[in-house]
């Protein structure tokens, strides 16, 4: 799972390729392929590579 800390949003790795293809076709946006948020251009964080417990804060600002 990839996480944008600025937008506080996640995208599953399985969905990344399909979403990248859709954004390219509809809007010409190519940021997902370089693992950057298509909304704010912040570099995604790979939650699988975070220290144990580090992903627990994901989504707290939206709750």
C-alpha positions in Angstrom: 0.0 0.0 0.0 1.3 3.5 -0.9 0.5 6.5 1.2 0.5 10.2 0.5 1.2 12.0 3.7 0.0 15.4 2.4 -3.4 14.2 1.1 -3.6 11.5 3.8 -4.8 9.0 1.1 -3.7 5.5 0.3 -3.7 3.4 -2.9 -3.1 -0.4 -3.0 -0.2 -1.6 -5.0 -2.6 -3.8 -7.0 -4.6 -0.8 -8.1 -1.6 1.4 -8.9 -1.1 0.1 -12.5 -4.7 0.4 -13.4 -5.1 3.9 -11.9 -1.9 5.0 -13.7 -3.3 3.8 -17.0 -6.7 5.6 -16.4 -5.0 8.9 -15.4 -2.8 8.8 -18.5 -5.7 8.1 -20.8 -8.1 10.6 -19.4 -5.9 13.5 -18.2 -2.3 12.9 -19.4 -1.1 12.6 -15.8 2.0 10.4 -15.5 2.9 10.9 -11.8 1.7 7.5 -10.5 4.3 5.7 -12.5 7.0 7.6 -10.7 5.3 6.9 -7.3 4.2 10.5 -6.8 0.7 11.6 -5.8 -1.3 12.8 -8.8 -3.1 15.4 -6.7 -0.3 17.2 -4.8 2.9 15.7 -6.4 4.2 14.4 -3.0 6.3 11.3 -3.1 4.4 8.2 -1.9 5.5 6.3 1.2 5.5 2.5 0.8 3.7 1.4 4.0 5.2 -2.1 3.7 8.7 -0.6 4.3 7.7 1.5 7.4 8.9 0.5 10.8 6.5 -1.7 12.7 3.6 0.4 13.9 4.4 3.3 11.6 1.4 2.8 9.4 -1.0 3.1 12.4 -1.4 6.9 12.0 -2.5 6.7 8.3 -5.9 8.3 7.9 -6.1 9.8 11.4 -6.5 13.4 10.0 -9.6 12.2 8.1 -11.3 10.6 11.0 
